[in-house]
Amino acid sequence: MPTALVTGASAGLGACFARALAAEGSDVVLVARDTARLLTTKVALEERFGIQAEVLSADLGTDAGGAAVAARLASADAPIDTLINNAGIGLYQQFLEAPLADEERMLDLNVRAVLRLSHAAAEAMLARGGGLIVNVSSVAGFLPRGAVATYSASKAWVTMFSEALAVQYAGTDLHVTSICPGFTHTEFHQRADADMSGVPKWMWLEADEVVRDGLADARKGKAISVPNAKYKVLVGASRAIPRPLLRKVMGRGGL
């Protein structure tokens, strides 16, 4: 039976990824800091889908947490076929407003953890003949959002890193995809203490929709997945518009 490891699996997109993979018959390794929520998720998935769910409590923003999950990915006795690098945080504060330590922690989780776990997974998967790595990024990575500069930059790194790995491993059975959703109904913005009242209703996506479309694109071998047609148009426009003009648009929008 295949096994998937999902980070940030206690809520939001991570919980949706775990549920979707379990529904397909995959065993899952659930990674997050909140042990109680992970145990609740484990019981629910096992009872509903008849799969085996393993709980791995870890803070991926720390060396110890990253090392523990990397070691699980490297296991030859209980191999991981799919890695979902979903864990991440955002700071809805302009640069210099948030404490530097918070900015650095965001990079540790959004960038360094993705690098570390992708390294462990790729090494193990290539040794076995292949696998799938899915890195959850964001549409924010395509846009110079002055209100969330470090977050947008971290997601730009995730997207480019994933795309570059897809190029590197083209022709092998190791596939890497970056899923780049737009605004999605999860706990993410609430945890970031962000006021999202100004975001139009039409811009919001549902987590299950993002997971469904993202996994479908990953299995088609797409290096970058942008769920939902409206965000595909937005990303396409951001790439077509000259950068000076895009910066002016973003500045006027207060984004």
ZIHUSUL-V285819 format. One record per pair of residues at least 24 apart in sequence whose C-alpha atoms are under 8 Angstrom apart, sorted by the first residue. I is the first residue (numbers start at 1). J is the second residue. If there is no record, write none. Layout:
I J
I J
//
This chain:
1 25
1 26
1 27
2 26
2 27
2 80
2 81
3 27
3 28
3 29
3 79
3 80
3 81
3 82
4 28
4 29
4 80
4 81
4 82
4 83
4 84
5 29
5 30
5 31
5 73
5 80
5 82
5 83
5 84
6 30
6 31
6 83
6 84
6 85
6 86
7 31
7 32
7 84
7 85
7 86
7 87
8 32
8 85
8 86
8 87
8 88
9 38
9 86
9 87
10 34
10 37
10 38
10 41
11 186
11 187
12 185
12 186
12 187
12 188
12 207
13 86
13 186
13 207
13 208
13 210
13 211
14 86
14 87
15 41
16 207
16 208
16 211
17 84
17 211
19 45
20 211
20 212
22 49
22 51
23 49
25 49
25 50
25 51
26 51
27 51
27 52
27 53
28 52
28 53
28 54
29 53
29 54
29 55
29 56
30 54
30 55
30 56
30 57
31 55
31 56
31 57
31 58
31 69
32 56
32 57
32 58
32 59
32 60
32 87
33 57
33 58
33 59
60 87
60 108
60 109
60 113
61 105
61 106
61 108
61 109
61 113
62 108
66 113
66 116
66 117
69 117
70 116
70 117
70 120
70 121
71 120
73 117
73 120
73 121
73 124
74 120
74 121
74 123
74 124
75 124
76 124
80 121
80 125
81 125
81 130
81 131
81 132
82 131
82 132
82 133
82 134
83 118
83 121
83 132
83 133
83 134
84 133
84 134
84 135
84 136
85 114
85 117
85 133
85 134
85 135
85 136
86 135
86 136
89 188
89 192
90 148
90 151
90 188
90 189
90 192
91 148
91 151
91 192
92 147
92 148
92 192
92 193
92 194
93 147
93 148
94 146
94 147
94 148
94 149
95 147
95 148
95 149
95 150
103 150
106 151
107 150
107 154
110 154
110 155
110 158
111 154
111 155
111 157
111 158
114 158
122 174
125 174
126 173
126 174
129 173
129 174
130 172
130 173
130 174
130 175
131 173
131 174
131 175
132 174
132 175
132 176
133 174
133 175
133 176
133 177
134 176
134 177
134 178
134 179
134 218
135 159
135 162
135 176
135 177
135 178
135 179
136 178
136 179
136 180
137 178
137 179
137 180
137 181
138 179
138 180
138 181
138 182
139 180
139 181
139 182
139 226
139 231
139 235
140 182
142 235
142 238
142 239
143 238
143 250
144 247
144 250
145 250
145 251
145 255
146 250
146 251
146 254
146 255
147 254
147 255
148 255
159 224
162 223
162 224
163 223
163 224
166 223
175 218
175 221
176 218
176 221
176 223
177 218
177 221
177 222
177 223
177 224
177 225
178 223
178 224
178 225
179 214
179 224
179 225
179 226
179 227
180 224
180 225
180 226
180 227
181 210
181 226
181 227
181 231
182 227
182 231
203 230
//
